[in-house]
Amino acid sequence: MTHITVFGIPNCDTVKKARTWLADQQISFVFHDFKKQGLTAEQITLWLEHTDLATLINRKGTTWRALSDDQKQSADNVSEAIALMVQNPSLIKRPVLQIQNNDQITRLQTGFQPDLYAGIFSDTP
């Protein structure tokens, strides 16, 4: 059974666009609010099996710019980057679209582009 989760924060414009697109396409999904529901190191570690740090960390956002130089340098180390993302979920490029079949992630996508989502869901049963 396919289970779709969108991870993000509700007031993020890109997350809003992704959620609206999915709803307009009548694609059933669960929204996981980073800020209210939290995020675990285990979840981020699982994502890193499907993407890399450079893709997962949003180095253009205000949260990244607010980090100290030492914190920014430590973000190149996987375990330290995971700790930073758990403490500051807004560091993660949003939204994170996670598609699972039988508890196995089959697709992970960061960010939102309508054409990309259309391609993903034209292939998803």
Secondary structure, 3 states (H helix, E strand, C coil): CEEEEEEECCCCHHHHHHHHHHHHCCCCCEEEEHHHHCCCHHHHHHHCCCCCHHHHECCCCHHHHHCCHHHHHHCCCHHHHHHHHHHCHHHECCCEEEEEECCEEEEEEECCCHHHHHHHHHHCC
